[in-house]
Every structure is written in structure tokens, then in C-alpha cells.
Amino acid sequence: MIFNFITWTVKPEIFSLGPFSVRYYGLFFAMGFLLGYQLMEKMFKWEKIPLPWLEKLFMYVIIGTVVGARLGHVFFYGWDYYSQNLGEIIKVWHGGLASHGGAIGIVIAILIYSKKVSKKSPIWTLDRLVIPTALAAFFIRMGNLMNHEIFGHATDVPWAFKFVDNVHMWMEGADPVYTVASHPTQIYEALTYLILFGLLMFMYWKTNAKDKTGLIFGVFLIGTFLSRFFIEFVKLDQEAFEAGMLFNMGQLLSIPFVLAGIYFVYKGMQQKIETE
């Protein structure tokens, strides 16, 4: 065996100027949205969709993602704390975003966007939006890797990672304290989302899937949340209350998304495309 584990010593912060700092997580988050916007622009131009719609969609999605992910964390994972510290809810910079909440936030944002802007079915919009969303999810999980967070149980697989357990103190100059060799579940999820992105791109550009309303959206839901369900088995619990649960909160929240995905794939496959 060449190595037994990887010691991860990348610092979350790229550089700082006084109180201002640039972190990998924020950079990757921004990259996900920027590349996603460019991809959506290409799709809109190809389908001859008015580009002003895209500009408004971008704002709806950003607000829906951030607000939904934050409230998802607050209500799904930390309500006992936040109910006693309501002022902390708005402090997104302290960390605490839940992907399931982000997904719900995006869906609500698209419902409003479809009614006020595009006048098209929300599912029509989601069929296109989920493609860059899968790419953004890849970047976000890579940001989690840089933050030494959301990793898995102890393991002896040769690709295990030892993360810094005292990140905040380490950033202030303390010696690092490492975790045991653990599953790099951030990488597992990131690679899953990258593969899903490739599949969705193929479906959109090389097949007639985009003409079957809900099909691409359904594949996204199944690919994202079914993989999340299984990866959670080797991921550490995010909150103490999850200890002893048969399925943790991430898994329980994934089940309805997977079922919805199956429904949309079934309905999409039943549609017949009219040819001229």
C-alpha cells in the first residue's frame, strides 16, 4: 500500500486584508453561480428565450438558495438553538446552510418567477435550471472540503483523509489537531454531482429530454438525493439529536425528493413528442 491516509492541510482562507478575507468556499460558491449563469445563457440563446428572463431568474435563484439553505439549517438542524437566539438566524457568515432547504428555497423561488416573469410552467424552468445547479453543487461540496467540514466516519480505506479538527484556532495560529482518518464524503458527493451534471448535459443537448416536461428535473432529483441518502451512511451526524436515529435528518429529507423524482421521470417518459 502506497499510503494509509491523506493529511489535509489546505487552509480555508485564500488571503486576508485586515478584517476582509477571501475563502475557498465563497470563491467556489461564486464560481458555481457564474458558470451556471453562462451555461443558462447559452441554453436560453439556443432556445431563443428572452435574455431578460435569465437576469431575473438569476436573482430569484440566488435569493431562494441562500434564504432556503439558511432557514433549512435553522429549522431542520438547529431550531433548539435558534429559537432561543433569533438574532443569529440572519448571521449566514457564521456558517450553517442546508442543501435540502436550499432545494426547497429554489423551488419556491421558481414558482414565484414562473408566475411573475416567464408565465411558463415551473417544471419547464426547473428542467433547465437543474443542469447548472448540479455543477454548482459540485463546487459547493469542494468548498466544504476546503473548510474541513461535513466529512465521514473513521475508515481504513487508502483514500481516507485526516482533517483539521480545530480549524478556527488553527487559523489563528494554533497547532492543528487532526481527526482520525475519515471518509472524505465531500469528495464522494462532489464527484456524484459532477457525473450527474454530465448526464444532464447529455440529456439536454443530445436527446429530446428537454421536450418531455419534468424528465430532466426528475433525473436530477433522483441522482442528487438518492446518492445523498446512501452517502449519509458513512457521513458523521451533523447534529447531536441524530445520534441513534435509524436514518439521519439528511436521509429523511432526501426520501420525498427521490419519490418526487420518480414521479417526474415517469410522467416525462409517458409524454409523446409531436413531430412536424
TITOR-627047 format. One record per residue (C-alpha): residue number from 1; residue in three letters; x, y, z. Coordinates in nm, 4 decimals, decimal comma. Example, Ala and Ser with C-alpha at 12.3 -4.5 7.8 and 13.67 -1.06 7.14 Angstrom:
REM TITOR-627047
+-----+---------+----------+----------+----------+
| num | residuo |        X |        Y |        Z |
+-----+---------+----------+----------+----------+
|   1 |     ALA |   1,2300 |  -0,4500 |   0,7800 |
|   2 |     SER |   1,3670 |  -0,1060 |   0,7140 |
+-----+---------+----------+----------+----------+
//
This chain:
REM TITOR-627047
+-----+---------+----------+----------+----------+
| num | residuo |        X |        Y |        Z |
+-----+---------+----------+----------+----------+
|   1 |     MET |   0,0000 |   0,0000 |   0,0000 |
|   2 |     ILE |   0,1433 |   0,3357 |  -0,1014 |
|   3 |     PHE |  -0,0323 |   0,5363 |   0,1714 |
|   4 |     ASN |  -0,2793 |   0,4807 |   0,4519 |
|   5 |     PHE |  -0,4439 |   0,8216 |   0,4550 |
|   6 |     ILE |  -0,4149 |   1,1789 |   0,3270 |
|   7 |     THR |  -0,3430 |   1,4581 |   0,5737 |
|   8 |     TRP |  -0,5492 |   1,7540 |   0,4541 |
|   9 |     THR |  -0,3680 |   2,0766 |   0,5423 |
|  10 |     VAL |  -0,5244 |   2,3237 |   0,2982 |
|  11 |     LYS |  -0,6385 |   2,6336 |   0,4859 |
|  12 |     PRO |  -0,9943 |   2,7573 |   0,4197 |
|  13 |     GLU |  -0,8733 |   3,1128 |   0,3716 |
|  14 |     ILE |  -0,7013 |   3,2094 |   0,0478 |
|  15 |     PHE |  -0,5878 |   3,5521 |   0,1696 |
|  16 |     SER |  -0,6978 |   3,8284 |   0,4029 |
|  17 |     LEU |  -0,6703 |   4,2065 |   0,4105 |
|  18 |     GLY |  -0,7441 |   4,3237 |   0,7633 |
|  19 |     PRO |  -1,0974 |   4,2143 |   0,8560 |
|  20 |     PHE |  -1,1692 |   4,1169 |   0,4955 |
|  21 |     SER |  -1,0852 |   3,7644 |   0,3817 |
|  22 |     VAL |  -1,1443 |   3,5506 |   0,0746 |
|  23 |     ARG |  -1,2174 |   3,1845 |   0,1401 |
|  24 |     TYR |  -1,2315 |   2,8910 |  -0,0970 |
|  25 |     TYR |  -1,5929 |   2,8225 |  -0,0002 |
|  26 |     GLY |  -1,7072 |   3,1696 |  -0,1052 |
|  27 |     LEU |  -1,4955 |   3,1563 |  -0,4213 |
|  28 |     PHE |  -1,6347 |   2,8163 |  -0,5227 |
|  29 |     PHE |  -1,9888 |   2,9278 |  -0,4400 |
|  30 |     ALA |  -1,9444 |   3,2303 |  -0,6685 |
|  31 |     MET |  -1,7847 |   3,0172 |  -0,9419 |
|  32 |     GLY |  -2,0820 |   2,7823 |  -0,9354 |
|  33 |     PHE |  -2,3261 |   3,0681 |  -0,9924 |
|  34 |     LEU |  -2,1075 |   3,2377 |  -1,2556 |
|  35 |     LEU |  -2,0555 |   2,9248 |  -1,4648 |
|  36 |     GLY |  -2,4196 |   2,8323 |  -1,4154 |
|  37 |     TYR |  -2,5282 |   3,1713 |  -1,5469 |
|  38 |     GLN |  -2,3089 |   3,1342 |  -1,8548 |
|  39 |     LEU |  -2,4482 |   2,7883 |  -1,9235 |
|  40 |     MET |  -2,8075 |   2,9070 |  -1,8827 |
|  41 |     GLU |  -2,7335 |   3,1987 |  -2,1156 |
|  42 |     LYS |  -2,6157 |   2,9549 |  -2,3817 |
|  43 |     MET |  -2,9306 |   2,7457 |  -2,3350 |
|  44 |     PHE |  -3,1598 |   3,0493 |  -2,3499 |
|  45 |     LYS |  -2,9951 |   3,1758 |  -2,6683 |
|  46 |     TRP |  -3,0208 |   2,8335 |  -2,8306 |
|  47 |     GLU |  -3,3917 |   2,8102 |  -2,7495 |
|  48 |     LYS |  -3,4468 |   3,1792 |  -2,8368 |
|  49 |     ILE |  -3,5743 |   3,2610 |  -2,4882 |
|  50 |     PRO |  -3,5664 |   3,6328 |  -2,3926 |
|  51 |     LEU |  -3,2407 |   3,7008 |  -2,2078 |
|  52 |     PRO |  -3,4026 |   3,9487 |  -1,9635 |
|  53 |     TRP |  -3,5795 |   3,6443 |  -1,8201 |
|  54 |     LEU |  -3,2405 |   3,4978 |  -1,7328 |
|  55 |     GLU |  -3,1261 |   3,8074 |  -1,5455 |
|  56 |     LYS |  -3,4368 |   3,7956 |  -1,3260 |
|  57 |     LEU |  -3,4062 |   3,4184 |  -1,2854 |
|  58 |     PHE |  -3,0507 |   3,4631 |  -1,1580 |
|  59 |     MET |  -3,1673 |   3,6953 |  -0,8808 |
|  60 |     TYR |  -3,4590 |   3,4733 |  -0,7843 |
|  61 |     VAL |  -3,2328 |   3,1697 |  -0,7604 |
|  62 |     ILE |  -2,9635 |   3,3422 |  -0,5530 |
|  63 |     ILE |  -3,2182 |   3,4704 |  -0,3017 |
|  64 |     GLY |  -3,4062 |   3,1400 |  -0,2933 |
|  65 |     THR |  -3,0874 |   2,9393 |  -0,2454 |
|  66 |     VAL |  -2,9385 |   3,1469 |   0,0345 |
|  67 |     VAL |  -3,2631 |   3,2075 |   0,2249 |
|  68 |     GLY |  -3,3824 |   2,8495 |   0,1801 |
|  69 |     ALA |  -3,0494 |   2,6929 |   0,2760 |
|  70 |     ARG |  -3,0213 |   2,9119 |   0,5841 |
|  71 |     LEU |  -3,3772 |   2,8507 |   0,7034 |
|  72 |     GLY |  -3,3362 |   2,4814 |   0,6265 |
|  73 |     HIS |  -3,0393 |   2,4679 |   0,8620 |
|  74 |     VAL |  -3,2271 |   2,6680 |   1,1249 |
|  75 |     PHE |  -3,5449 |   2,4603 |   1,1232 |
|  76 |     PHE |  -3,4158 |   2,1143 |   1,0275 |
|  77 |     TYR |  -3,0954 |   2,1051 |   1,2299 |
|  78 |     GLY |  -3,0725 |   2,3844 |   1,4865 |
|  79 |     TRP |  -3,4145 |   2,5076 |   1,5964 |
|  80 |     ASP |  -3,3447 |   2,4352 |   1,9641 |
|  81 |     TYR |  -3,0600 |   2,6859 |   1,9485 |
|  82 |     TYR |  -3,2019 |   2,9428 |   1,7087 |
|  83 |     SER |  -3,5403 |   2,9568 |   1,8825 |
|  84 |     GLN |  -3,3522 |   3,0968 |   2,1810 |
|  85 |     ASN |  -3,1187 |   3,3140 |   1,9688 |
|  86 |     LEU |  -3,3345 |   3,4595 |   1,6922 |
|  87 |     GLY |  -3,0767 |   3,7248 |   1,6061 |
|  88 |     GLU |  -2,8339 |   3,4532 |   1,4982 |
|  89 |     ILE |  -3,0613 |   3,3399 |   1,2152 |
|  90 |     ILE |  -2,9522 |   3,6201 |   0,9820 |
|  91 |     LYS |  -2,5807 |   3,5669 |   1,0505 |
|  92 |     VAL |  -2,5167 |   3,3476 |   0,7471 |
|  93 |     TRP |  -2,1454 |   3,4319 |   0,7628 |
|  94 |     HIS |  -2,1189 |   3,2243 |   1,0816 |
|  95 |     GLY |  -2,1958 |   2,9140 |   0,8755 |
|  96 |     GLY |  -2,4938 |   2,6845 |   0,8646 |
|  97 |     LEU |  -2,6575 |   2,6092 |   0,5289 |
|  98 |     ALA |  -2,8667 |   2,3013 |   0,4491 |
|  99 |     SER |  -2,8842 |   2,1736 |   0,0923 |
| 100 |     HIS |  -3,2379 |   2,0394 |   0,1369 |
| 101 |     GLY |  -3,3509 |   2,3834 |   0,2489 |
| 102 |     GLY |  -3,1731 |   2,5342 |  -0,0499 |
| 103 |     ALA |  -3,3614 |   2,2973 |  -0,2805 |
| 104 |     ILE |  -3,6946 |   2,3973 |  -0,1264 |
| 105 |     GLY |  -3,5977 |   2,7640 |  -0,1499 |
| 106 |     ILE |  -3,5172 |   2,7302 |  -0,5205 |
| 107 |     VAL |  -3,8485 |   2,5573 |  -0,5922 |
| 108 |     ILE |  -4,0429 |   2,8338 |  -0,4147 |
| 109 |     ALA |  -3,8407 |   3,0991 |  -0,5984 |
| 110 |     ILE |  -3,9170 |   2,9322 |  -0,9326 |
| 111 |     LEU |  -4,2890 |   2,9172 |  -0,8520 |
| 112 |     ILE |  -4,2862 |   3,2938 |  -0,7981 |
| 113 |     TYR |  -4,0616 |   3,3544 |  -1,1006 |
| 114 |     SER |  -4,2849 |   3,1477 |  -1,3287 |
| 115 |     LYS |  -4,5943 |   3,3382 |  -1,2217 |
| 116 |     LYS |  -4,4428 |   3,6857 |  -1,2376 |
| 117 |     VAL |  -4,1855 |   3,6611 |  -1,5181 |
| 118 |     SER |  -4,1826 |   3,3667 |  -1,7592 |
| 119 |     LYS |  -4,5534 |   3,2706 |  -1,7446 |
| 120 |     LYS |  -4,4327 |   2,9179 |  -1,8207 |
| 121 |     SER |  -4,4677 |   2,6029 |  -1,6139 |
| 122 |     PRO |  -4,2294 |   2,5981 |  -1,3142 |
| 123 |     ILE |  -4,1221 |   2,2496 |  -1,4226 |
| 124 |     TRP |  -4,0171 |   2,3882 |  -1,7638 |
| 125 |     THR |  -3,7822 |   2,6255 |  -1,5833 |
| 126 |     LEU |  -3,6570 |   2,3599 |  -1,3421 |
| 127 |     ASP |  -3,5769 |   2,1231 |  -1,6303 |
| 128 |     ARG |  -3,3178 |   2,3768 |  -1,7409 |
| 129 |     LEU |  -3,2090 |   2,5199 |  -1,4087 |
| 130 |     VAL |  -3,1116 |   2,1879 |  -1,2513 |
| 131 |     ILE |  -2,8331 |   2,1385 |  -1,5061 |
| 132 |     PRO |  -2,6131 |   2,4250 |  -1,3801 |
| 133 |     THR |  -2,7387 |   2,3517 |  -1,0274 |
| 134 |     ALA |  -2,5662 |   2,0125 |  -1,0395 |
| 135 |     LEU |  -2,2419 |   2,1871 |  -1,1349 |
| 136 |     ALA |  -2,2857 |   2,4423 |  -0,8548 |
| 137 |     ALA |  -2,3412 |   2,1570 |  -0,6085 |
| 138 |     PHE |  -2,0048 |   2,0132 |  -0,7126 |
| 139 |     PHE |  -1,8302 |   2,3418 |  -0,6331 |
| 140 |     ILE |  -2,0110 |   2,3813 |  -0,3002 |
| 141 |     ARG |  -1,9020 |   2,0381 |  -0,1792 |
| 142 |     MET |  -1,5456 |   2,1177 |  -0,2826 |
| 143 |     GLY |  -1,5797 |   2,4286 |  -0,0682 |
| 144 |     ASN |  -1,6833 |   2,2044 |   0,2218 |
| 145 |     LEU |  -1,3663 |   2,0042 |   0,1621 |
| 146 |     MET |  -1,1578 |   2,3212 |   0,1896 |
| 147 |     ASN |  -1,3404 |   2,4068 |   0,5130 |
| 148 |     HIS |  -1,2568 |   2,0673 |   0,6695 |
| 149 |     GLU |  -1,6288 |   2,0049 |   0,7286 |
| 150 |     ILE |  -1,9061 |   1,7549 |   0,6505 |
| 151 |     PHE |  -1,6748 |   1,4527 |   0,6444 |
| 152 |     GLY |  -1,7450 |   1,0914 |   0,7289 |
| 153 |     HIS |  -1,6864 |   0,8164 |   0,9785 |
| 154 |     ALA |  -1,3462 |   0,6738 |   1,0614 |
| 155 |     THR |  -1,2164 |   0,4333 |   0,7986 |
| 156 |     ASP |  -0,9026 |   0,2497 |   0,6918 |
| 157 |     VAL |  -0,9533 |   0,2890 |   0,3158 |
| 158 |     PRO |  -0,6343 |   0,4189 |   0,1491 |
| 159 |     TRP |  -0,8071 |   0,7390 |   0,0314 |
| 160 |     ALA |  -0,9138 |   0,8376 |   0,3836 |
| 161 |     PHE |  -0,8487 |   1,1962 |   0,4913 |
| 162 |     LYS |  -0,7302 |   1,3380 |   0,8205 |
| 163 |     PHE |  -0,8917 |   1,6795 |   0,8594 |
| 164 |     VAL |  -0,8030 |   1,9616 |   1,0955 |
| 165 |     ASP |  -1,0447 |   1,9398 |   1,3886 |
| 166 |     ASN |  -0,9666 |   2,2816 |   1,5415 |
| 167 |     VAL |  -0,9957 |   2,4887 |   1,2226 |
| 168 |     HIS |  -1,0788 |   2,8215 |   1,3872 |
| 169 |     MET |  -0,7924 |   2,8010 |   1,6387 |
| 170 |     TRP |  -0,5592 |   2,6725 |   1,3677 |
| 171 |     MET |  -0,6446 |   2,9750 |   1,1528 |
| 172 |     GLU |  -0,5452 |   3,1951 |   1,4463 |
| 173 |     GLY |  -0,2044 |   3,0312 |   1,4792 |
| 174 |     ALA |  -0,2574 |   2,7246 |   1,6968 |
| 175 |     ASP |  -0,1098 |   2,3893 |   1,6033 |
| 176 |     PRO |  -0,3518 |   2,1702 |   1,4082 |
| 177 |     VAL |  -0,5344 |   1,8893 |   1,5828 |
| 178 |     TYR |  -0,6234 |   1,6207 |   1,3312 |
| 179 |     THR |  -0,9260 |   1,3946 |   1,3154 |
| 180 |     VAL |  -0,8916 |   1,0218 |   1,2736 |
| 181 |     ALA |  -0,8650 |   0,9006 |   0,9144 |
| 182 |     SER |  -1,2159 |   0,9510 |   0,7788 |
| 183 |     HIS |  -1,4261 |   0,9114 |   0,4668 |
| 184 |     PRO |  -1,3923 |   1,2270 |   0,2500 |
| 185 |     THR |  -1,7669 |   1,2380 |   0,1916 |
| 186 |     GLN |  -1,7392 |   1,5868 |   0,0441 |
| 187 |     ILE |  -1,5463 |   1,4332 |  -0,2450 |
| 188 |     TYR |  -1,7942 |   1,1456 |  -0,2764 |
| 189 |     GLU |  -2,0807 |   1,3925 |  -0,3146 |
| 190 |     ALA |  -1,8839 |   1,6303 |  -0,5375 |
| 191 |     LEU |  -1,7969 |   1,3528 |  -0,7839 |
| 192 |     THR |  -2,1575 |   1,2320 |  -0,7836 |
| 193 |     TYR |  -2,2817 |   1,5814 |  -0,8716 |
| 194 |     LEU |  -2,0177 |   1,6189 |  -1,1424 |
| 195 |     ILE |  -2,1234 |   1,2898 |  -1,3034 |
| 196 |     LEU |  -2,4888 |   1,3947 |  -1,2745 |
| 197 |     PHE |  -2,4050 |   1,7258 |  -1,4416 |
| 198 |     GLY |  -2,2502 |   1,5386 |  -1,7341 |
| 199 |     LEU |  -2,5579 |   1,3157 |  -1,7640 |
| 200 |     LEU |  -2,7991 |   1,6098 |  -1,7588 |
| 201 |     MET |  -2,5912 |   1,7958 |  -2,0179 |
| 202 |     PHE |  -2,6070 |   1,4908 |  -2,2444 |
| 203 |     MET |  -2,9841 |   1,4624 |  -2,1968 |
| 204 |     TYR |  -3,0400 |   1,8291 |  -2,2785 |
| 205 |     TRP |  -2,8080 |   1,8679 |  -2,5776 |
| 206 |     LYS |  -2,8082 |   1,5188 |  -2,7333 |
| 207 |     THR |  -3,1613 |   1,3848 |  -2,6719 |
| 208 |     ASN |  -3,5196 |   1,5132 |  -2,6779 |
| 209 |     ALA |  -3,5400 |   1,5006 |  -2,2981 |
| 210 |     LYS |  -3,5890 |   1,8778 |  -2,2659 |
| 211 |     ASP |  -3,9138 |   1,8427 |  -2,4621 |
| 212 |     LYS |  -4,0519 |   1,5946 |  -2,2091 |
| 213 |     THR |  -4,1535 |   1,8217 |  -1,9247 |
| 214 |     GLY |  -4,0178 |   1,7056 |  -1,5899 |
| 215 |     LEU |  -3,7864 |   1,4334 |  -1,7182 |
| 216 |     ILE |  -3,4578 |   1,6190 |  -1,6644 |
| 217 |     PHE |  -3,5824 |   1,7599 |  -1,3340 |
| 218 |     GLY |  -3,6800 |   1,4104 |  -1,2181 |
| 219 |     VAL |  -3,3418 |   1,2607 |  -1,3074 |
| 220 |     PHE |  -3,1757 |   1,5442 |  -1,1151 |
| 221 |     LEU |  -3,3848 |   1,4774 |  -0,8036 |
| 222 |     ILE |  -3,3161 |   1,1037 |  -0,8118 |
| 223 |     GLY |  -2,9449 |   1,1415 |  -0,8858 |
| 224 |     THR |  -2,8912 |   1,4089 |  -0,6219 |
| 225 |     PHE |  -3,0933 |   1,2799 |  -0,3312 |
| 226 |     LEU |  -3,0601 |   0,9036 |  -0,3792 |
| 227 |     SER |  -2,6820 |   0,9405 |  -0,3791 |
| 228 |     ARG |  -2,7112 |   1,1720 |  -0,0787 |
| 229 |     PHE |  -2,9212 |   0,9080 |   0,1007 |
| 230 |     PHE |  -2,6539 |   0,6396 |   0,0616 |
| 231 |     ILE |  -2,3535 |   0,8649 |   0,1288 |
| 232 |     GLU |  -2,5146 |   0,9675 |   0,4589 |
| 233 |     PHE |  -2,4475 |   0,6143 |   0,5872 |
| 234 |     VAL |  -2,0743 |   0,6929 |   0,6028 |
| 235 |     LYS |  -2,1100 |   1,0617 |   0,6972 |
| 236 |     LEU |  -2,0881 |   1,1898 |   1,0522 |
| 237 |     ASP |  -2,4110 |   1,3212 |   1,2023 |
| 238 |     GLN |  -2,4405 |   1,6971 |   1,1606 |
| 239 |     GLU |  -2,6284 |   1,7459 |   1,4889 |
| 240 |     ALA |  -2,6302 |   1,5637 |   1,8222 |
| 241 |     PHE |  -3,0008 |   1,4774 |   1,8043 |
| 242 |     GLU |  -2,9319 |   1,2489 |   1,5052 |
| 243 |     ALA |  -2,7397 |   1,0013 |   1,7227 |
| 244 |     GLY |  -2,9258 |   0,6733 |   1,7450 |
| 245 |     MET |  -3,1643 |   0,7503 |   1,4567 |
| 246 |     LEU |  -3,2120 |   0,4720 |   1,2027 |
| 247 |     PHE |  -3,1983 |   0,7329 |   0,9270 |
| 248 |     ASN |  -3,0487 |   1,0739 |   0,9958 |
| 249 |     MET |  -3,2136 |   1,4037 |   0,9066 |
| 250 |     GLY |  -3,0366 |   1,4261 |   0,5709 |
| 251 |     GLN |  -3,1706 |   1,0850 |   0,4722 |
| 252 |     LEU |  -3,5244 |   1,1518 |   0,5918 |
| 253 |     LEU |  -3,5340 |   1,4785 |   0,3973 |
| 254 |     SER |  -3,3990 |   1,3041 |   0,0854 |
| 255 |     ILE |  -3,6800 |   1,0455 |   0,0639 |
| 256 |     PRO |  -3,9591 |   1,2811 |  -0,0564 |
| 257 |     PHE |  -3,7236 |   1,4341 |  -0,3145 |
| 258 |     VAL |  -3,6419 |   1,0881 |  -0,4547 |
| 259 |     LEU |  -4,0119 |   0,9960 |  -0,4685 |
| 260 |     ALA |  -4,0872 |   1,3236 |  -0,6466 |
| 261 |     GLY |  -3,8064 |   1,2475 |  -0,8912 |
| 262 |     ILE |  -3,9519 |   0,9060 |  -0,9718 |
| 263 |     TYR |  -4,2898 |   1,0681 |  -1,0338 |
| 264 |     PHE |  -4,1497 |   1,3304 |  -1,2726 |
| 265 |     VAL |  -3,9408 |   1,0747 |  -1,4632 |
| 266 |     TYR |  -4,2463 |   0,8510 |  -1,5031 |
| 267 |     LYS |  -4,4655 |   1,1378 |  -1,6210 |
| 268 |     GLY |  -4,1935 |   1,2636 |  -1,8541 |
| 269 |     MET |  -4,1402 |   0,9239 |  -2,0125 |
| 270 |     GLN |  -4,5135 |   0,8949 |  -2,0824 |
| 271 |     GLN |  -4,5141 |   1,2091 |  -2,2957 |
| 272 |     LYS |  -4,5100 |   1,1766 |  -2,6710 |
| 273 |     ILE |  -4,3168 |   1,4313 |  -2,8764 |
| 274 |     GLU |  -4,5099 |   1,5626 |  -3,1724 |
| 275 |     THR |  -4,3026 |   1,5753 |  -3,4915 |
| 276 |     GLU |  -4,3739 |   1,8088 |  -3,7756 |
+-----+---------+----------+----------+----------+
//
